[in-house]
């Protein structure tokens, strides 16, 4: 009886205060969540001696089948050429059951190091060693998918003490919402956002 009275009293307080009987979760709020303001993209100057361009999974098998990824290729071809001209480190990643020859011709490797792995290119690969051996302190992460290799490898670099640069015109997923979510994560994630710069490829200068 006493327990029922307590429950009833709690219900009366909730109604009097206008509080919801139970808190809404993100799925309940899905249609009403307001999108944050778009990030301010920043001009970036990088030292080619301590900067690596990570070309993540630009493969015929995935990028070649995704219109959003194919659309990034002209800009990434130019960024890649700029990095090579400045003698910056370029490192490729490839997906399972593929070889470096499967990278799309527009951004094909030229005797540069590569690693093969899942979404986190640091896991079970030599990527961390390659970067450390070359004295890299900043990585530029581009590729597909944005919510896979770019997100996890970029975050992995930050968690290993490096700075991260993400050109938004060089990351892609199957659909736009995945790209949106990736950018939002880089904007707001604890630890990661503080060392991440969002930019466009045309705003990066090697000098």
FIMAR-108478 format. One record per residue (C-alpha): residue in one letter; x, y, z. Coordinates in steps of 0.5 Angstrom, whole numbers, padded with zeros to 4 digits, always signed. Layout:
BEGIN
aXYZ
...
END
This chain:
BEGIN
x+0000+0000+0000
x+0006+0005+0002
x+0009+0003-0005
x+0003+0005-0009
x+0002+0011-0005
x+0009+0013-0007
x+0009+0011-0014
x+0002+0015-0014
x+0005+0021-0011
x+0011+0021-0016
x+0006+0021-0022
x+0003+0027-0019
x+0009+0031-0018
x+0011+0029-0026
x+0005+0032-0028
x+0005+0038-0024
x+0012+0040-0027
x+0010+0038-0034
x+0016+0033-0034
x+0015+0027-0039
x+0014+0020-0036
x+0020+0018-0039
x+0026+0021-0043
x+0026+0021-0050
x+0032+0017-0054
x+0035+0019-0060
x+0031+0015-0064
x+0025+0019-0061
x+0028+0025-0063
x+0030+0023-0070
x+0026+0028-0074
x+0026+0034-0069
x+0034+0034-0068
x+0036+0041-0071
x+0042+0040-0075
x+0048+0044-0073
x+0052+0050-0077
x+0056+0047-0082
x+0064+0048-0080
x+0068+0053-0082
x+0073+0050-0087
x+0080+0053-0086
x+0086+0055-0090
x+0092+0050-0088
x+0100+0050-0089
x+0104+0044-0088
x+0111+0042-0088
x+0112+0037-0093
x+0118+0034-0089
x+0113+0032-0083
x+0106+0031-0087
x+0104+0025-0090
x+0098+0024-0095
x+0094+0018-0093
x+0090+0015-0099
x+0085+0011-0096
x+0082+0005-0101
x+0081+0009-0107
x+0080+0002-0110
x+0076+0000-0117
x+0072-0005-0112
x+0069+0000-0108
x+0071+0007-0110
x+0070+0005-0117
x+0063+0003-0116
x+0061+0009-0112
x+0059+0016-0115
x+0060+0020-0109
x+0068+0017-0109
x+0069+0018-0117
x+0067+0025-0116
x+0072+0026-0111
x+0078+0024-0116
x+0080+0030-0120
x+0081+0034-0113
x+0085+0028-0110
x+0089+0027-0117
x+0091+0035-0116
x+0092+0034-0108
x+0096+0028-0110
x+0101+0031-0115
x+0102+0037-0110
x+0104+0033-0105
x+0109+0029-0109
x+0112+0035-0112
x+0113+0038-0105
x+0116+0031-0103
x+0111+0030-0098
x+0110+0022-0096
x+0105+0019-0099
x+0102+0012-0096
x+0096+0008-0099
x+0092+0003-0096
x+0088-0002-0100
x+0082-0007-0098
x+0082-0014-0097
x+0083-0019-0103
x+0086-0014-0107
x+0093-0011-0109
x+0096-0004-0110
x+0094-0005-0118
x+0087-0005-0116
x+0088+0003-0114
x+0084+0007-0119
x+0089+0009-0125
x+0087+0017-0123
x+0091+0016-0116
x+0095+0010-0117
x+0101+0009-0113
x+0108+0010-0115
x+0113+0006-0111
x+0110+0009-0105
x+0109+0005-0098
x+0102+0001-0097
x+0098-0002-0092
x+0092-0007-0092
x+0087-0007-0087
x+0080-0006-0085
x+0077+0001-0083
x+0083+0002-0078
x+0089+0002-0082
x+0093+0002-0076
x+0090-0004-0074
x+0095-0010-0075
x+0099-0006-0080
x+0106-0003-0081
x+0102+0004-0081
x+0104+0007-0075
x+0112+0005-0076
x+0112+0008-0083
x+0110+0014-0080
x+0114+0014-0074
x+0120+0012-0078
x+0119+0018-0083
x+0118+0023-0077
x+0111+0025-0079
x+0107+0029-0074
x+0101+0031-0079
x+0097+0027-0083
x+0092+0029-0089
x+0086+0023-0089
x+0082+0022-0096
x+0079+0016-0099
x+0073+0012-0098
x+0069+0011-0094
x+0069+0017-0090
x+0065+0013-0084
x+0070+0008-0085
x+0077+0008-0087
x+0077+0016-0086
x+0074+0016-0079
x+0078+0011-0076
x+0084+0012-0079
x+0084+0019-0078
x+0082+0018-0071
x+0087+0013-0070
x+0093+0018-0072
x+0090+0023-0067
x+0090+0018-0061
x+0097+0017-0063
x+0099+0024-0062
x+0099+0027-0069
x+0095+0032-0072
x+0089+0031-0077
x+0087+0035-0083
x+0081+0032-0087
x+0079+0035-0094
x+0072+0035-0094
x+0072+0034-0102
x+0077+0028-0101
x+0072+0024-0097
x+0066+0020-0099
x+0061+0014-0097
x+0056+0011-0101
x+0051+0016-0098
x+0051+0024-0096
x+0049+0022-0089
x+0055+0018-0088
x+0059+0024-0090
x+0055+0029-0086
x+0056+0024-0079
x+0063+0024-0081
x+0064+0031-0081
x+0060+0032-0075
x+0064+0027-0071
x+0071+0030-0073
x+0067+0037-0071
x+0065+0035-0064
x+0068+0028-0062
x+0072+0029-0055
x+0080+0029-0056
x+0079+0028-0064
x+0076+0035-0065
x+0081+0039-0062
x+0087+0036-0067
x+0083+0036-0073
x+0082+0041-0078
x+0077+0041-0083
x+0079+0044-0090
x+0078+0043-0098
x+0084+0040-0102
x+0085+0047-0105
x+0086+0050-0099
x+0092+0046-0097
x+0099+0049-0098
x+0105+0045-0098
x+0111+0049-0096
END
